[in-house]
Amino acid sequence: MKSKMQTSQTVLEVRNLQVKVGETSLIKGIDFEIKGGEIFALVGESGSGKSLTSLAIMRLLPEALQVSGGEIHLNGRALFPLPEFEMQRVRGRQVAMIFQEPMTSLNPVMKVGEQVAEVLRVHLNLDRKAARNRVVELFEEVGIPEATSRYDWYPHQLSGGQKQRVMIAMALACEPDLLIADEPTTALDVTIQAQVLELLKQLRAKRGLSILFITHDMGVVNEMADRIAVMQHGKIVEQAEKNAFFAHPQHPYTQKLLADAVPKGARKFEQPNAPLLQVADLKVHFPIKKGLFQRTVGYVKAVDGVTLSIPKGQTLALVGESGSGKSTIGQAILKLVDATAGQVALLQNGDESIDLTKLNERHMRPLRKKVQVIFQDPFSALNPRMTVCDIIREGMTSLKVGPQDRAEQEKRIESLLEQVGLAAEHKHRYPHEFSGGQRQRIGIARALAVEPELIICDEPTSALDVSVRAQVLALLEELQQTYQMSYLFITHDLSIIPGIAHQVAVMQQGKIVEQGRVDEVMQRPQHPYTQKLLNSAPKLVKQMLTA
């Protein structure tokens, strides 16, 4: 084990780094350095050049990109002049990297222990037994339970947090001096995120590890960083110590990032309106089948007796960790999965209601225009072969909503695009020609096209940068006030709940454990699980929630 390094020693030095694709500059002469044992955060929106910087340090840039200028020194050694076989020795031994999505970084058909052992055998020439013993030690160090047996597990058998711990163990296997963490907690729930961040801080203290932490989450930056650099359009626009950064941001872009990172204050309390949708004792159980004849041996109780009500013109936020059953409730309301028991009552005129669980597809079809959905990943939710105009038109035509004449439909589509902050001429483009935030706006326009009364928003901002997230949330609130729509807002991001929701329900293991007004649940949580969720949030978020 390496002894703790002195913080005065420079581990990484980046000088005038420039990266181009063709004649276009992507990174425009950036400078920074990282000391021994220091956590240096590189922040900014998607496309600012953060991940490109990390790939340039590792010399893993795609072939189409080239370093057109600058130097990178690791422990005083210039990396760019090294031949590739020398650089292969540097990777893993002196600098290692963990990525945003561990599932795509791990080989799905190879045991996780073997994937880490492979690193040890390649770099340290350990035999099979010694490598296995060292992997078990690493798994124990990063907090993987039952480390000896987990060695033989495959990635799909581990939770998201455990897969990320495997990636951290792999990165630390050869005891590097520098760890590059590229958005390592973006895809994780708040409780798992807190565990991973605490683990990284412990490893920094224990090993004297230097960390380049790439993120767009200001709450995580406040929790982790010693120093911070802000990137915009391939340039570093500001660098500062953490306290000075948050107390006195200098650059307008930094000020905007920080303003967007803390969503606007809580919505004023409004008495609940009459309900639009009532869910009563809803259960969705999936059979577990085993054996040659695939006999049912048990059930996964994804939703286990949930009761909730969504008022007209108001928002109910549904929060909880991945696997708690949040998205399954949304799918059951939409009849994308069948309910095992219970009712989903959509209230019509006056007191008349329709139980959606009892309808077949033919009878459900006319009601689909009343309940629409906005998905988490706007890119996979939009047909890449269809223009924006055809994507929005599809629902209007199939559900016979609005004008059916093509010319009149195009006028309606142009109006919808302008409503969600896009230009009318965007209707002729394809999804790949838009940014993530713009694609999410297209998804919102598609949902609005059929004039719904309820929109199920399934993690619609989790993949977005803070500034784009703020724009999408403001748009949803404006549309709600204009059209008196109701939202079921599914999320694990606690920071956005006060600004978007009127009521909140907290879900754990298929059950609602607490629900009520946002201010009551967030500031005076009663259930231990709700308290755990709030305690796991970064300090910046906790300060906002209790303000």
Salt bridges, closest charged atoms under 4 A:
GLU13 OE2 - ARG15 NE 3.12
GLU33 OE1 - ARG15 NH2 3.20
GLU33 OE2 - LYS35 NZ 3.12
GLU38 OE2 - ARG227 NE 2.62
GLU84 OE1 - ARG59 NH2 3.73
GLU84 OE2 - ARG91 NH1 2.94
GLU86 OE1 - ARG77 NH2 3.10
GLU86 OE2 - ARG89 NH1 3.34
GLU114 OE1 - ARG121 NH2 3.26
GLU114 OE1 - ARG128 NH1 3.23
GLU137 OE1 - ARG134 NH1 3.10
GLU141 OE2 - LYS206 NZ 3.45
GLU141 OE1 - ARG207 NH2 2.99
GLU146 OE1 - ARG150 NH1 3.25
ASP152 OD1 - LYS111 NZ 3.84
ASP152 OD2 - ARG132 NH2 3.05
GLU175 OE2 - ARG134 NH2 3.79
ASP177 OD1 - LYS2 NZ 3.04
GLU183 OE2 - HIS216 ND1 3.10
ASP189 OD1 - HIS492 ND1 3.62
ASP226 OD2 - ARG204 NH1 2.85
ASP260 OD2 - LYS256 NZ 3.11
GLU270 OE2 - HIS502 NE2 3.59
ASP304 OD1 - HIS285 NE2 3.39
ASP304 OD2 - LYS511 NZ 3.14
ASP355 OD2 - LYS358 NZ 3.09
GLU361 OE1 - ARG368 NH2 3.02
ASP390 OD1 - ARG393 NE 3.75
GLU408 OE2 - LYS411 NZ 3.77
GLU410 OE2 - ARG393 NH2 3.44
GLU410 OE1 - LYS427 NZ 2.78
GLU414 OE2 - LYS427 NZ 2.48
GLU451 OE2 - ARG412 NH2 3.81
GLU453 OE2 - LYS370 NZ 2.95
GLU459 OE2 - HIS492 ND1 3.02
ASP465 OD1 - HIS216 ND1 3.37
GLU477 OE1 - LYS264 NZ 3.06
ASP493 OD2 - ARG469 NH1 2.86
ASP519 OD2 - ARG517 NH2 2.68
GLU520 OE2 - ARG517 NH1 3.95
